[in-house]
Amino acid sequence: MSVSVIILAAGKSVRMNSEKNKVFLELNGKLVLDYSIDFFKNYDRVKEIILVCSDTDFNYCYSRYEKLVDHIVIGGNTRQKSVYNGLKKVSMEYVMIHDAARPFINEDVIEKLYHEVLDVGAATVAVFVKDTIVEISDNRIARHLNRKSLVALQTPQAFKKGLIMEAHIKAIEGDYFATDDTSLIRKFTNVMPAYVVGDYRSLKLTTQEDLTFLERVL
């Protein structure tokens, strides 16, 4: 079964303190965004790539990637709106949604994700948390959580197109916003998303310190 992939590159990179979008920073002689595009261009299950960028980056993305991807669309002012704009271009039955700020992609993990989404209809990559996680109240520790039952979500996440479109449309109708697509599935459908164990090297580029780590693993 062939899939589409949406690559999200419309962020503002506020925490990077960078003058440019972090996905256009250079890592080991290659743009951060190029790692994701190159991976999915060479992953044979992907037959359609949709790049979502900001309106200010559109001309640059078009000039650089027009021949490498199938669609380039302008995102919204939230991640959720950007995903929805990308979904409207999806033509395959299944879609993967990936943050371009995660340039390290493990093909074995993606292959597991592919088989999981075919079985369940909604799946994500995730890693178990290593630290002790607590809930806080003001400046006090209120409750310790059992880290054995906690995971940190990564991307890509994968969905049956009709299912994730249904969730997004209901979220728009209900004026509901989330930072993660699996949460929309949980709220607006009867499907409980599955997860596959990811790779700790698939770090999301967020701060300047992350650049140093990613330079070592890419």
Secondary structure, DSSP 8 states (H G I E B T S, - for coil): --EEEEEEE----GGGT-SS-GGGSEETTEEHHHHHHHHHHH-TTEEEEEEEE-TTTHHHHHHHHTTTSSEEEE--SSHHHHHHHHHTT--SSEEEEEETT-----HHHHHHHHHHHHHHSEEEEEEE--S--EEEETTEEEEE--GGG-EEEEEEEEEEHHHHHHHHHHHHHTT---S-HHHHHHHHSS---EEEE--TT-----SHHHHHHHHHH-
